Each structure stands twice: as structure tokens, then as C-alpha cells.
């Protein structure tokens, strides 16, 4: 496994980290992860602070980022963050941002028209925002030549026309309309079910719990393996305490079962785990520790700040 700053090579696939935001998200551990065991944050403070938790201010920290993959001649973006200029009345921390995300993508040598595939692991506010950009008064696809891969389950669950209730309440308001519908109306979406093979190195599978259509991207190439798990793991505490859900999980029991299954698979196969929101070194290899897991080593990315 070769590596350069902010890019690692796994088999025939390069993985580059594209940052949008890193910092406090206005929630304490008790708010963000209400079922975390008493004392667990302090117990694991040595590797939770400062990358995932500021113990002095009691604020959780998160990264908003995309994973940029180059595989078999194609350019693939895994999740697209929050986006600029989006009105998020019930998620004020993400409302009307103006970040340099596209500049960061350009620094990695990628123009929006170069992207071939966009993977939305699920359709939450902080995973689909750069699907579109503002052109005058219209939301248009940011990546006009890409196929946007979304699970049909999540597409149907978050479609406002279906009037499904969510643990987010109105937290995802406007997201479908400004970040999903415009690319769907342009005929750029592919709504997949069950599993979807991108190429010989990359496969998507359903991993429900966090949302009904949450998915995981498996990389298997040249003896290297990785799992891009979206929000099934929000914070490093959930590796040591896999029973811990975030407050945003639609089906808590299913989320726990899926997390145990995927972390177990990662431990048994020495697969790097790439969560969507890890600051610090971004990804980790895990090992079993009884019925729980531990961090075996961090990935080769420099610490994000």
C-alpha cells in the first residue's frame, strides 16, 4: 500500500480526501450519541480528543468531506457534503455555507466535468449538497457528466411526496428538492437495489439502519481492502462501543446490527474503514476486542485540522 500526503493507493485504486469542513457541530456527546455508555468518552479520551471531541468545551467535532477514487480510468466521488448557498432552516450549522470545496477538488486535479460517478451513501443533508450548485436562481448538477448512484430505498423514503416520518423531523427540509430532484430530472441518477457493481474493484451494497437505504462501498483490489461506510460510524467511539448509535439513526436496532457486521468484516479481512465524518487521519484498520473493536492503526492521511 503506497501513500502520499492526502492520497493513499489501495491496489489499483487511488483514494484522495477532499475536505469541505472540519470543526465543532454544535452538539455534545450526550446530544449526538445519547446511548453512549456512561463515562465512555472520558475513558477513551486519549484517542477521541481532539480529533473527535473537545473535552474542554464538550463539543463533538466532525469532518465533512468526500472520498475521491480513481479506478479503471474513472473518477468517482463518494458523498458530496453540504454544498454552498443551501437554505437549511432546521439544520442551521449547514445553512448557506460558502466553502472552497470545488477549489479543494481542483487542487486534486479534478474539474466538475471530470467526475464520472457520484456515490451518495445515503441522502442526508451532509452527503448530497454538492450534487448541485446554484446557477443564477436554479439548482443545476455540479457534475454534469456523472452518473449519480443512489439507493432506491433512500430515494423513496426522502421523497417529500411520500410523506415519510423521520427521526430528523424537518432536519432534511429542502434537501431532496435542491440536491436530489435537479439531478434526477436531468436523467443523471441511477437508483439501484440490493447491490451494484461499479467495476472489478468497487461494489455497493445496502447497509440499512442509519437510513432505510444506507449503503457501503467495498473496495477489493490487489490484496488491499476497504469499506466506505458513510454514517454507520460517525465517531471513533463507535468502534470501541459499537452498540452506540447517533441520534440520527432511523432504525436503531438495525443500525447496531449493521455496524457490528461491517466492523467484524473489516477486522477479519484487514480492511480500512473510511467513515464519512472522521477527522484526524480519516480512516482506520480495526481489530476485534471481545464483542467490541479497537483501533489497530490509522490510515496514512495527515491529520485534518
Number of C-alpha atoms within 10 A of each C-alpha: 11 10 14 11 10 18 21 19 17 21 17 16 20 17 18 21 21 25 22 21 20 18 18 18 14 13 13 18 18 17 14 18 20 14 14 20 12 10 9 12 18 11 11 13 16 9 15 20 17 17 23 25 24 17 16 8 9 14 21 25 24 21 25 20 26 25 23 23 22 18 19 13 8 12 17 23 23 23 27 28 27 29 28 19 15 23 16 20 15 15 15 12 12 21 17 15 16 13 15 14 21 18 15 15 19 13 11 15 9 15 14 15 11 15 21 18 21 24 26 24 30 29 24 25 23 21 26 25 25 22 28 24 21 16 10 7 7 11 19 20 26 22 23 18 14 23 19 24 21 24 27 15 19 21 19 16 18 25 15 15 8 9 10 10 12 16 12 15 10 13 17 18 19 17 24 19 13 22 27 24 20 20 22 15 11 11 11 19 20 14 16 17 14 13 15 16 12 15 11 11 19 20 16 24 19 21 27 24 24 28 27 23 26 25 28 26 24 19 23 19 16 12 12 18 19 22 23 24 23 24 28 29 26 22 25 23 24 23 23 20 17 22 20 22 28 23 16 19 21 19 16 18 13 17 27 20 15 19 25 21 12 19 28 19 14 21 20 12 16 18 25 23 25 23 24 29 26 24 26 22 18 24 24 24 20 25 22 17 12 7 11 16 20 20 17 12 13 17 19 19 18 15 13 17 13
